[in-house]
Each structure stands twice: as C-alpha cells, then as structure tokens.
Amino acid sequence: MQVICCVCHKTKNHKGWAKQAARSGVRLSHGYCPRCYRQMMEMVDNFFVLNGCRKSA
C-alpha cells in the first residue's frame, strides 16, 4: 500500500516524501505529508481563533 498526500499528492517511500506519480496497480492510502499537515493545522487553529472557539488541551 502506498501513502499519498491528499493535498500536494506527494507519495511516501522508504526515503521520505517525494513528488512522483503513484505506481499503477498499487493500493493507495490518503493522508498528509508533514508540510501539508502543518499548514492544515495552522488553518484549523486560525478557524478556532476567528470563530471565538477554544481548543481543548
């Protein structure tokens, strides 16, 4: 099974994350690469701040 970032479409291999096409015939699992994960968490934090919500600890 190959992991692919659902935002930038980088794929994870034994060396890390790389911008490459997913191999044909391989099952995919979607997730976030470290860079996109940080960006998404910043967006979530900003959403809570802008909407006056408190994050749980």
Secondary structure, DSSP 8 states (H G I E B T S, - for coil): -EEEETTT--EEETTEEE-----TT--EEEE--HHHHHHHHHHHHHHHHHTT-----
